[in-house]
Amino acid sequence: MNGFQTRTSGADWADIDDLPCRLDNTEEFGADGKWALYEGNTRCGQGGTGVLRGQWRLEASDTKIIFTYDDYGGEYESTIEKLTETELVYTESTGATDGSQNRKSYTKL
């Protein structure tokens, strides 16, 4: 199960699962620190390979995930809300100046 929500600063979370292009994506977190996002058959954007790769690591007593991407510079921090053997929920900034965030929920296949 994949779930996606969004909110602006101070607002409640709103589901954005109505974007079929996100619901068939697969995100892999390798034990070796490698990360990949595979877009499914329904893609959100045009062009590209449909695969985004990079690295991930846990920081701050396992409360943060730090992502780096092979095709983009910098590090990107996400806050872990829940992490178990079968479920991951984390929030990340959208990069907008209004303080908006996205929440992603994943269940291990």
N, CA and C atoms as a LAMMPS dump frame, in Angstrom:
ITEM: TIMESTEP
0
ITEM: NUMBER OF ATOMS
327
ITEM: BOX BOUNDS ff ff ff
-5.0000000000000000e+02 5.0000000000000000e+02
-5.0000000000000000e+02 5.0000000000000000e+02
-5.0000000000000000e+02 5.0000000000000000e+02
ITEM: ATOMS id mol type element x y z
1 1 1 N 0.845 -1.179 0
2 1 2 C 0 0 0
3 1 3 C 0.884 1.233 0
4 2 1 N 0.645 2.094 -0.924
5 2 2 C 1.296 3.395 -0.95
6 2 3 C 0.243 4.434 -0.615
7 3 1 N 0.615 5.443 0.145
8 3 2 C -0.301 6.523 0.45
9 3 3 C 0.43 7.847 0.392
10 4 1 N -0.259 8.868 -0.112
11 4 2 C 0.353 10.178 -0.248
12 4 3 C -0.608 11.231 0.286
13 5 1 N -0.072 12.146 1.087
14 5 2 C -0.858 13.242 1.614
15 5 3 C -0.032 14.519 1.488
16 6 1 N -0.714 15.642 1.562
17 6 2 C -0.033 16.93 1.501
18 6 3 C -0.715 17.898 2.459
19 7 1 N 0.033 18.918 2.877
20 7 2 C -0.542 19.983 3.707
21 7 3 C 0.348 21.208 3.606
22 8 1 N -0.262 22.366 3.863
23 8 2 C 0.518 23.588 4.014
24 8 3 C 0.722 23.813 5.502
25 9 1 N 1.593 24.701 5.855
26 9 2 C 1.949 24.947 7.249
27 9 3 C 0.699 25.192 8.095
28 10 1 N 0.53 24.382 9.146
29 10 2 C -0.588 24.558 10.065
30 10 3 C -1.898 23.92 9.633
31 11 1 N -1.983 23.409 8.422
32 11 2 C -3.233 22.818 7.928
33 11 3 C -3.272 21.319 8.237
34 12 1 N -4.449 20.714 8.069
35 12 2 C -4.593 19.278 8.218
36 12 3 C -4.069 18.57 6.977
37 13 1 N -3.741 17.287 7.123
38 13 2 C -3.283 16.49 5.993
39 13 3 C -4.45 16.222 5.049
40 14 1 N -4.191 16.299 3.756
41 14 2 C -5.2 15.997 2.729
42 14 3 C -4.655 14.878 1.848
43 15 1 N -5.484 13.865 1.608
44 15 2 C -5.072 12.767 0.74
45 15 3 C -4.9 13.255 -0.688
46 16 1 N -3.858 12.767 -1.352
47 16 2 C -3.668 13.059 -2.773
48 16 3 C -3.5 11.757 -3.546
49 17 1 N -4.191 10.7 -3.04
50 17 2 C -4.131 9.392 -3.688
51 17 3 C -4.84 9.365 -5.027
52 18 1 N -5.456 10.471 -5.425
53 18 2 C -6.166 10.491 -6.694
54 18 3 C -5.21 10.643 -7.876
55 19 1 N -3.912 10.625 -7.63
56 19 2 C -2.927 10.702 -8.701
57 19 3 C -2.461 9.288 -9.046
58 20 1 N -3.101 8.623 -9.996
59 20 2 C -2.753 7.237 -10.313
60 20 3 C -1.279 7.066 -10.692
61 21 1 N -0.667 8.147 -11.159
62 21 2 C 0.739 8.05 -11.561
63 21 3 C 1.651 7.792 -10.37
64 22 1 N 1.217 8.058 -9.176
65 22 2 C 2.032 7.783 -7.984
66 22 3 C 1.72 6.429 -7.37
67 23 1 N 0.504 5.968 -7.53
68 23 2 C 0.065 4.773 -6.826
69 23 3 C 0.693 3.488 -7.351
70 24 1 N 1.208 3.487 -8.561
71 24 2 C 1.835 2.266 -9.078
72 24 3 C 3.358 2.34 -9.051
73 25 1 N 3.906 3.312 -8.317
74 25 2 C 5.358 3.422 -8.158
75 25 3 C 5.857 2.42 -7.13
76 26 1 N 7.114 2.046 -7.259
77 26 2 C 7.787 1.194 -6.278
78 26 3 C 9.034 1.916 -5.81
79 27 1 N 9.204 1.987 -4.504
80 27 2 C 10.378 2.626 -3.932
81 27 3 C 11.16 1.556 -3.174
82 28 1 N 12.46 1.446 -3.469
83 28 2 C 13.306 0.434 -2.83
84 28 3 C 14.358 1.095 -1.954
85 29 1 N 14.504 0.575 -0.739
86 29 2 C 15.54 0.996 0.196
87 29 3 C 16.437 -0.207 0.432
88 30 1 N 17.613 -0.229 -0.183
89 30 2 C 18.525 -1.352 -0.035
90 30 3 C 19.285 -1.296 1.278
91 31 1 N 19.626 -2.474 1.814
92 31 2 C 20.402 -2.553 3.044
93 31 3 C 21.782 -1.924 2.872
94 32 1 N 22.247 -1.811 1.628
95 32 2 C 23.551 -1.219 1.333
96 32 3 C 23.504 0.301 1.194
97 33 1 N 22.343 0.907 1.474
98 33 2 C 22.199 2.352 1.392
99 33 3 C 21.789 2.861 0.024
100 34 1 N 21.583 1.959 -0.924
101 34 2 C 21.114 2.387 -2.246
102 34 3 C 19.602 2.526 -2.217
103 35 1 N 19.127 3.491 -3.002
104 35 2 C 17.7 3.804 -3.061
105 35 3 C 17.306 3.948 -4.516
106 36 1 N 16.093 3.529 -4.842
107 36 2 C 15.581 3.704 -6.206
108 36 3 C 14.074 3.891 -6.168
109 37 1 N 13.592 4.738 -7.057
110 37 2 C 12.159 4.934 -7.28
111 37 3 C 11.886 4.511 -8.706
112 38 1 N 11.005 3.531 -8.857
113 38 2 C 10.618 3.033 -10.173
114 38 3 C 9.194 3.482 -10.442
115 39 1 N 9.043 4.339 -11.446
116 39 2 C 7.692 4.764 -11.819
117 39 3 C 6.99 3.588 -12.483
118 40 1 N 5.739 3.411 -12.152
119 40 2 C 4.959 2.345 -12.759
120 40 3 C 4.566 2.688 -14.186
121 41 1 N 3.62 1.936 -14.72
122 41 2 C 3.164 2.15 -16.098
123 41 3 C 2.491 3.5 -16.282
124 42 1 N 1.877 4.035 -15.223
125 42 2 C 1.223 5.334 -15.281
126 42 3 C 2.188 6.357 -14.725
127 43 1 N 2.829 7.118 -15.603
128 43 2 C 3.883 8.036 -15.189
129 43 3 C 3.356 9.455 -15.051
130 44 1 N 3.879 10.162 -14.043
131 44 2 C 3.457 11.539 -13.779
132 44 3 C 4.067 12.534 -14.766
133 45 1 N 5.281 12.292 -15.184
134 45 2 C 5.971 13.242 -16.048
135 45 3 C 6.269 12.663 -17.408
136 46 1 N 6.795 13.495 -18.238
137 46 2 C 7.188 13.091 -19.587
138 46 3 C 8.69 12.875 -19.628
139 47 1 N 9.126 11.984 -20.481
140 47 2 C 10.558 11.785 -20.7
141 47 3 C 11.231 11.063 -19.559
142 48 1 N 12.541 10.955 -19.662
143 48 2 C 13.317 10.278 -18.633
144 48 3 C 13.158 8.776 -18.704
145 49 1 N 13.844 8.116 -17.803
146 49 2 C 13.842 6.655 -17.795
147 49 3 C 12.746 6.066 -16.934
148 50 1 N 12.136 6.883 -16.08
149 50 2 C 11.145 6.37 -15.142
150 50 3 C 11.794 5.773 -13.904
151 51 1 N 13.122 5.956 -13.766
152 51 2 C 13.848 5.454 -12.609
153 51 3 C 14.693 6.587 -12.027
154 52 1 N 14.571 6.805 -10.73
155 52 2 C 15.383 7.775 -10.013
156 52 3 C 16.197 6.992 -8.999
157 53 1 N 17.506 7.223 -8.975
158 53 2 C 18.394 6.457 -8.086
159 53 3 C 19.181 7.401 -7.187
160 54 1 N 19.627 6.849 -6.084
161 54 2 C 20.455 7.61 -5.163
162 54 3 C 20.844 6.767 -3.97
163 55 1 N 21.118 7.464 -2.873
164 55 2 C 21.497 6.811 -1.639
165 55 3 C 20.626 7.337 -0.502
166 56 1 N 20.523 6.532 0.559
167 56 2 C 19.794 6.949 1.747
168 56 3 C 20.595 6.537 2.977
169 57 1 N 20.374 7.276 4.066
170 57 2 C 20.961 6.897 5.35
171 57 3 C 20.078 7.441 6.466
172 58 1 N 20.095 6.755 7.593
173 58 2 C 19.373 7.207 8.768
174 58 3 C 20.281 8.109 9.591
175 59 1 N 19.698 9.139 10.19
176 59 2 C 20.42 10.08 11.043
177 59 3 C 19.545 10.424 12.244
178 60 1 N 20.113 11.173 13.183
179 60 2 C 19.383 11.711 14.349
180 60 3 C 18.618 10.617 15.086
181 61 1 N 19.357 9.581 15.509
182 61 2 C 18.768 8.446 16.245
183 61 3 C 17.613 7.813 15.464
184 62 1 N 17.801 7.663 14.177
185 62 2 C 16.833 7.023 13.275
186 62 3 C 15.506 7.773 13.166
187 63 1 N 15.537 9.098 13.333
188 63 2 C 14.321 9.9 13.16
189 63 3 C 14.322 10.666 11.844
190 64 1 N 15.425 10.608 11.113
191 64 2 C 15.558 11.314 9.837
192 64 3 C 16.113 10.366 8.779
193 65 1 N 15.64 10.53 7.555
194 65 2 C 16.234 9.865 6.4
195 65 3 C 16.878 10.972 5.564
196 66 1 N 18.139 10.796 5.233
197 66 2 C 18.843 11.737 4.379
198 66 3 C 18.998 11.081 3.013
199 67 1 N 18.453 11.727 1.994
200 67 2 C 18.539 11.226 0.624
201 67 3 C 19.556 12.04 -0.163
202 68 1 N 20.312 11.393 -1.013
203 68 2 C 21.078 12.046 -2.068
204 68 3 C 20.672 11.361 -3.361
205 69 1 N 20.631 12.12 -4.438
206 69 2 C 20.178 11.591 -5.722
207 69 3 C 21.316 11.62 -6.727
208 70 1 N 21.403 10.581 -7.528
209 70 2 C 22.487 10.483 -8.501
210 70 3 C 22.499 11.643 -9.489
211 71 1 N 21.338 12.162 -9.86
212 71 2 C 21.255 13.198 -10.886
213 71 3 C 21.057 14.613 -10.34
214 72 1 N 21.05 14.767 -9.006
215 72 2 C 20.822 16.08 -8.4
216 72 3 C 21.817 16.285 -7.269
217 73 1 N 22.27 17.5 -7.078
218 73 2 C 23.194 17.808 -5.993
219 73 3 C 22.473 18.02 -4.682
220 74 1 N 23.217 17.967 -3.601
221 74 2 C 22.677 18.27 -2.28
222 74 3 C 22.129 17.058 -1.564
223 75 1 N 21.728 17.293 -0.33
224 75 2 C 21.096 16.279 0.503
225 75 3 C 19.692 16.736 0.836
226 76 1 N 18.779 15.787 0.965
227 76 2 C 17.373 16.084 1.202
228 76 3 C 16.922 15.298 2.421
229 77 1 N 16.418 16.006 3.418
230 77 2 C 16.064 15.407 4.696
231 77 3 C 14.564 15.165 4.788
232 78 1 N 14.2 13.991 5.28
233 78 2 C 12.813 13.644 5.558
234 78 3 C 12.708 13.211 7.009
235 79 1 N 11.551 13.447 7.632
236 79 2 C 11.326 13.09 9.023
237 79 3 C 10.495 11.815 9.103
238 80 1 N 11.007 10.837 9.823
239 80 2 C 10.322 9.556 9.965
240 80 3 C 9.244 9.671 11.03
241 81 1 N 8.019 9.312 10.673
242 81 2 C 6.918 9.252 11.63
243 81 3 C 6.746 7.845 12.167
244 82 1 N 6.977 6.848 11.298
245 82 2 C 6.815 5.451 11.701
246 82 3 C 7.766 4.598 10.882
247 83 1 N 8.471 3.699 11.564
248 83 2 C 9.378 2.786 10.883
249 83 3 C 9.335 1.45 11.603
250 84 1 N 8.8 0.428 10.919
251 84 2 C 8.768 -0.93 11.437
252 84 3 C 9.345 -1.844 10.363
253 85 1 N 9.345 -3.136 10.614
254 85 2 C 9.849 -4.081 9.614
255 85 3 C 8.998 -4.078 8.352
256 86 1 N 7.742 -3.658 8.447
257 86 2 C 6.847 -3.729 7.299
258 86 3 C 6.264 -2.396 6.856
259 87 1 N 6.507 -1.318 7.612
260 87 2 C 5.864 -0.04 7.274
261 87 3 C 6.825 1.129 7.471
262 88 1 N 6.721 2.09 6.563
263 88 2 C 7.494 3.335 6.641
264 88 3 C 6.563 4.493 6.336
265 89 1 N 6.557 5.49 7.21
266 89 2 C 5.815 6.733 6.99
267 89 3 C 6.786 7.869 7.252
268 90 1 N 6.938 8.765 6.27
269 90 2 C 7.819 9.912 6.47
270 90 3 C 7.255 11.146 5.793
271 91 1 N 7.682 12.313 6.297
272 91 2 C 7.271 13.592 5.73
273 91 3 C 8.492 14.291 5.163
274 92 1 N 8.225 15.111 4.147
275 92 2 C 9.297 15.87 3.51
276 92 3 C 8.757 17.208 3.048
277 93 1 N 9.619 18.179 3.003
278 93 2 C 9.256 19.494 2.49
279 93 3 C 9.02 19.399 0.988
280 94 1 N 8.079 20.182 0.496
281 94 2 C 7.857 20.229 -0.946
282 94 3 C 8.829 21.189 -1.628
283 95 1 N 9.523 21.987 -0.83
284 95 2 C 10.425 22.988 -1.387
285 95 3 C 9.745 24.329 -1.632
286 96 1 N 8.434 24.398 -1.413
287 96 2 C 7.692 25.645 -1.598
288 96 3 C 7.921 26.558 -0.393
289 97 1 N 7.756 27.846 -0.593
290 97 2 C 7.994 28.814 0.477
291 97 3 C 6.847 28.91 1.48
292 98 1 N 5.738 28.198 1.244
293 98 2 C 4.596 28.251 2.158
294 98 3 C 4.685 27.214 3.272
295 99 1 N 5.803 26.498 3.369
296 99 2 C 5.973 25.494 4.42
297 99 3 C 5.237 24.199 4.154
298 100 1 N 4.788 23.985 2.934
299 100 2 C 4.018 22.777 2.635
300 100 3 C 4.901 21.534 2.687
301 101 1 N 4.252 20.43 3.045
302 101 2 C 4.931 19.145 3.184
303 101 3 C 4.129 18.056 2.493
304 102 1 N 4.828 16.983 2.155
305 102 2 C 4.193 15.758 1.682
306 102 3 C 4.461 14.664 2.699
307 103 1 N 3.507 13.768 2.865
308 103 2 C 3.665 12.586 3.711
309 103 3 C 3.541 11.365 2.803
310 104 1 N 4.483 10.445 2.952
311 104 2 C 4.473 9.221 2.158
312 104 3 C 4.374 8.023 3.107
313 105 1 N 3.494 7.102 2.768
314 105 2 C 3.31 5.874 3.555
315 105 3 C 3.557 4.687 2.643
316 106 1 N 4.388 3.752 3.119
317 106 2 C 4.72 2.568 2.337
318 106 3 C 4.577 1.319 3.19
319 107 1 N 4.154 0.237 2.557
320 107 2 C 4.104 -1.069 3.184
321 107 3 C 5.003 -1.993 2.397
322 108 1 N 5.823 -2.763 3.084
323 108 2 C 6.758 -3.683 2.449
324 108 3 C 6.007 -4.783 1.722
325 109 1 N 6.445 -5.057 0.501
326 109 2 C 5.831 -6.13 -0.277
327 109 3 C 6.448 -7.462 0.053
